[in-house]
């Protein structure tokens, strides 16, 4: 009732169209404040600006025994923090032209993995490489083994990789294609998933 009386008093001094406009502005601000109150912690979205970036980065990961697991080299690292409250598992890091090297337990030639771009999540426990992904290793029996695909999911600490995309593998003995692959770089084991086709080149 008090609000109605105030509006009537305002109507006596303010023309009708201006009063309607004033009422709409009040409703708009009330709705905006209510909408802000509904936002829960963790729903904050990045404004698009990175928290930090670094140039010419090279990192190494070692096992508890002190042996080198893998190393990563990239011209630029850009890190995004999703929550305004601080770091969280939803933060991510972008790599330009990442080049990775995974070393197996027998200390043979490393598996080299390159791509045009990469994205790291879960505090570095998961890395997705995409666009012109190339995996290769120098072997004694098959020469250089070269694998190409469009996307590769990596778990650096366990040196495990997988993809469900088309895969092409070539070595001195011939070439193979398949849909999907799993790779255990620590034990130098590869498994092609389905639609496997092989063409051998006798020498």
Buried (B, 14 or more C-beta within 10 A) or exposed (E): EEEEEEEEEEEEEBEEEEBEEEEEEEEEEEEEEEEEEEEEEEEBEBEEEBEEBEEEBEEEBEEEEEEBBBBBBBEBBBBBBBBEEEEEEBBBBBBBBBBBBBBBEEEEBBBBBBBEBBBBBEEEEBBBBBEEBBBBBEBEEBEEBBBBBBBBBBEBEEBBBBBBEBBEBBBEBBBBBBBBBBBBBBEBEBEBBEEBEEEEEEE
